[in-house]
Amino acid sequence: MSNQKKRPTSRKLVPTKSTDSVVPADLLTDLRALIEQARDATARAVNSALVLVYWSIGDRIRRDILKNKRADYGEQILRHCRQNWSRNTVRGSASGTWRG
């Protein structure tokens, strides 16, 4: 290796005229698909985080406010579901799964 410094060139950089290059259609399709996949993955991650937050909020309310008891409205909802389930149950389904 030589210790000589590189001399600057006397040539000036001149911008070239841009020509409309042809972008392959499959490239644009792939780029759109990548963006869509990233959006979908982001939405799933946000939804998962929100479910966890809302569950945690409900769990804290149940423990701290309700003292591990069910809220009264929960029993009303279950009663309503049991009644409607038995009326609209398809034969062979598990109609006894509603507990209150």
N, C-alpha and C positions, 0 to 999 in steps of 0.2 A: 504494500500500500504506500501510496505516496502522500506526503504531507502538503501537497500543493492545494491551494484553495481553488475552488471552481470559479472561473470567471463568468460574470454575467454575460448573457448573450445580448447581442445588439438587436435581436429580433423582438418585435413587439407582438403581443398577443392580440389578434384581431378576432372579434366575434364572428363566427360563421353564420351564414344565413340558415335559419332552421327550415328544414324541409318537413313537410307533414309526413312523419314516419307512420307506417302502417302498423298498428298494434293488433296482434292476433286476437281474434274474438275469444278464443279459449282463455287467454290471459285475463281479459276483463271479466269473464264468467268466473274464473277461479278467484280473482280478487274480490268480487262481489260475494262469493260463497264464503271466503275467509272472514269478511266483515260480518256477514250474517251469522256465522258460527260464533264469532266473538260476542256479538250482541246477545245471542241465545244463551251462551255460557254465562254472561254477565247477569242476564235476567234470572237464570236459575240460581246463581249464587246470591243475588239480592233477595229473591223469594225465600231461599233457605234461611238466610240470616233473619229475615222478618218473621218467619214462622218461629224460629228459636227465641227471638225477642218477645213475641207475643205469648208464647208458651211460658217463658220465664216470668213475664208480668203476671199472668194468670196464676202461676204457681206461688208467687210471692203474695198475691191477694188471698189465695186459698190458705196459705200458712199464717200470714200475719194478721189478716182481718177476719177471715172466717174460722180461724183456729182449726184448720183441717176438716171442717164440716162442709157439706154441700150447700150451695146457695139455694134459697127457696125456689127461685125461678128455674133452676136446673131440674127439680122434681116435677114442676109443671110441664116443662118441655118433654121430659121422659114420658110422663103420663100421656101427653098428647101423641107422641110418637108411637107408644104402645097401642093406643086405640086405633090410630090410622094404619099402623102396620098390620094389625089383625084383620082389618077390613080389606086391605089391598094386598094381602099376602098371596103369593103364588104357591100352589100346593108343593110341598116338599122343602120349602125354605125354612130356615131356622127362626120360627116366630117366637120362641122362648128366650131369645137372646137379650131382650130389653129388660134391664134391671134398674131398680130405683132405690 
